[in-house]
Amino acid sequence: MMRSHLKTLAMTAALAAAGLGTAAAMMGTGASADPGKFMGRLWADAPGPRVTPAQAAGAGNQIPPGAHISRAARTITFTTGRVHLAAVASPAGGPDETFRIAGMVNPKITVPAGAQVSIQVINADPDTAHGLVITSGPGQSSWMPMMTRRPAFTGSALWFLGNPTTAGMHAGTLTFTAATPGTYHYLCPVPGHAQKGMTGLFTVSNTS
């Protein structure tokens, strides 16, 4: 796991040095550049599961089994030992740079300690890469969060999904055990996306 994480960090740093770093430099000048545009093209033809736009729309609005939903509070609370949900990145008809989960934008998610968690991530953005990582620490503090914080749990990271193609939208699933009670965040690890609001609260509750 550590070696895989370091490899991902090295790859990200190399991409930044090869041209994505100009985006970081431009942050101080007020100009905007999204590394996800380049990354989306780079991984557009990567292998892996694909879904149709209709399947993505259904997944983003699906109520997870065993979940208690409060749309007013924008919360999803699980009391079951198995948690399955879908997170759709930048879906059609929704705010850009957000996740749609159970029909809500960036809802707060609570699971019991020890729960086996499975999150299907779908990139519905037509021209930008996205991913999803569960991490500790503030969700919006770092422009490049994968360089400053590790995933909170083994298996709680799906780094990048490329642009959709005629083959469909990229999808991937991260699976992990929510072993330690505490307050965490889910976020998109693509540089700048969490700061734009692509993040939400992930709480592991102490059931004892």
C-alpha positions in Angstrom: 0.0 0.0 0.0 2.8 2.5 0.9 4.7 1.7 -2.2 1.5 2.1 -4.3 0.8 5.4 -2.7 4.3 6.7 -3.2 4.1 5.7 -6.8 0.9 7.7 -7.3 2.5 10.7 -5.6 5.6 10.4 -7.8 3.4 10.2 -10.9 1.4 13.2 -9.9 4.5 15.2 -9.2 5.9 14.2 -12.6 2.8 15.4 -14.3 2.9 18.7 -12.5 6.5 19.2 -13.5 5.7 18.3 -17.1 3.2 21.1 -17.5 0.5 20.7 -14.9 2.7 22.7 -12.6 1.9 25.8 -14.6 -1.6 25.6 -13.1 -0.2 25.9 -9.6 2.0 28.8 -10.7 -1.0 30.5 -12.2 -3.0 30.3 -9.0 -1.0 33.2 -7.6 -1.8 35.4 -10.6 -5.5 34.9 -10.6 -5.6 32.9 -13.7 -7.4 29.5 -13.7 -6.1 26.2 -15.1 -7.5 22.8 -14.3 -5.0 19.9 -14.4 -8.0 17.6 -14.6 -8.5 18.6 -18.2 -5.1 17.2 -19.2 -5.5 14.2 -16.9 -8.9 13.4 -18.3 -7.5 13.2 -21.8 -4.5 11.2 -20.6 -6.7 8.5 -19.0 -9.7 8.6 -21.4 -8.8 5.3 -23.0 -7.7 3.5 -19.9 -9.1 0.0 -19.3 -11.7 -0.6 -16.7 -15.5 -0.7 -16.2 -17.8 1.7 -18.1 -21.4 2.7 -17.6 -23.9 4.5 -19.9 -25.1 8.1 -19.1 -28.4 6.6 -18.1 -26.8 4.2 -15.7 -24.7 7.1 -14.2 -27.8 9.2 -13.7 -29.6 6.3 -12.0 -26.6 5.6 -9.7 -26.3 9.2 -8.6 -29.9 9.3 -7.5 -30.1 5.8 -6.0 -30.9 5.5 -2.3 -28.4 3.1 -0.8 -29.8 0.0 0.9 -30.0 0.4 4.7 -29.5 4.2 4.6 -31.4 6.8 6.5 -31.7 9.9 4.3 -32.4 13.5 5.4 -32.6 15.8 2.3 -33.1 18.8 4.5 -29.9 18.2 6.4 -28.2 16.6 3.4 -27.2 13.5 5.4 -26.9 9.8 4.7 -26.6 7.6 7.9 -25.9 3.9 7.9 -26.4 1.6 10.9 -25.6 -1.6 9.0 -22.3 -3.4 8.9 -22.2 -3.3 5.1 -22.4 0.0 3.2 -22.8 0.3 -0.6 -23.3 3.6 -2.3 -22.5 5.4 -5.6 -20.8 8.8 -6.1 -21.1 10.4 -9.5 -18.6 13.1 -10.2 -19.8 16.3 -11.9 -23.1 14.8 -13.2 -25.2 16.4 -15.9 -27.7 18.9 -14.6 -25.8 19.4 -11.3 -23.2 21.8 -10.0 -19.8 21.3 -11.6 -17.0 20.0 -9.3 -19.3 18.2 -7.0 -20.4 14.6 -6.2 -24.0 13.5 -6.5 -24.8 10.8 -3.9 -28.4 9.6 -3.3 -29.6 12.6 -5.3 -27.8 15.1 -3.1 -24.8 17.3 -3.6 -21.8 16.4 -1.4 -23.9 14.9 1.5 -22.6 14.1 4.9 -22.1 10.4 5.2 -22.0 8.5 8.5 -21.2 4.8 8.9 -20.6 2.7 12.0 -17.2 1.7 13.1 -16.1 -1.6 11.5 -18.4 -1.3 8.6 -17.4 -2.8 5.2 -17.7 0.1 2.8 -18.0 -0.1 -1.0 -18.2 3.1 -3.0 -18.8 3.0 -6.8 -17.3 6.2 -8.3 -18.4 7.3 -11.8 -16.8 10.1 -13.8 -19.7 11.9 -15.6 -17.6 15.0 -16.4 -17.3 15.2 -20.2 -13.8 16.7 -20.2 -12.1 16.4 -16.8 -10.6 13.6 -14.7 -12.0 13.0 -11.2 -11.4 10.5 -8.4 -12.4 9.9 -4.8 -10.3 9.5 -1.7 -11.3 9.2 2.0 -8.8 11.2 4.0 -8.3 12.8 7.4 -7.9 16.5 7.8 -9.7 19.4 6.3 -11.4 18.7 2.9 -10.4 22.0 1.3 -7.1 23.0 2.8 -4.7 21.8 0.1 -4.6 22.4 -3.6 -2.9 19.0 -4.1 -4.3 16.9 -1.2 -2.7 13.6 -2.3 0.7 15.2 -1.7 -0.1 16.2 1.9 -2.4 13.5 3.3 -2.6 9.7 2.8 -5.9 7.8 2.5 -7.6 7.3 5.9 -8.1 3.5 5.4 -6.4 0.8 3.3 -8.3 0.7 0.0 -10.1 4.1 0.5 -8.6 5.7 -2.6 -9.6 5.7 -6.3 -7.2 8.2 -7.7 -8.2 9.2 -11.3 -10.9 8.3 -13.8 -10.5 9.7 -17.3 -12.9 11.4 -19.6 -15.9 9.5 -21.0 -15.6 8.1 -24.5 -18.0 6.4 -26.9 -17.3 3.2 -24.8 -19.0 4.9 -21.8 -18.2 6.7 -18.6 -15.3 5.4 -16.5 -16.4 3.7 -13.2 -14.4 2.2 -10.4 -15.1 0.9 -6.9 -13.1 1.5 -3.7 -13.6 -1.0 -0.9 -12.4 -0.6 2.7 -13.1 -1.2 6.4 -14.1 1.9 8.3 -12.0 0.7 11.2 -11.4 3.8 13.3 -14.1 6.1 14.6 -13.5 9.7 13.7 -14.2 12.6 11.3 -12.9 12.3 7.8 -13.5 13.7 4.4 -14.2 12.3 1.0 -12.7 14.4 -1.8 -11.6 14.5 -5.4 -7.7 14.2 -5.4 -7.3 16.0 -8.7 -5.3 19.2 -7.9 -7.6 22.1 -7.1 -10.9 20.2 -7.2 -11.4 19.8 -3.4 -10.7 23.6 -3.0 -13.5 24.2 -5.6 -15.9 22.3 -3.4 -15.6 18.7 -4.5 -15.5 17.3 -1.0 -17.9 16.2 1.8 -17.9 14.9 5.4 -17.4 11.2 6.1 -17.9 10.2 9.8 -17.2 6.8 11.3 -19.4 6.6 14.4 -18.5 4.8 17.6 -21.2 2.2 18.1 -20.0 0.9 21.5 
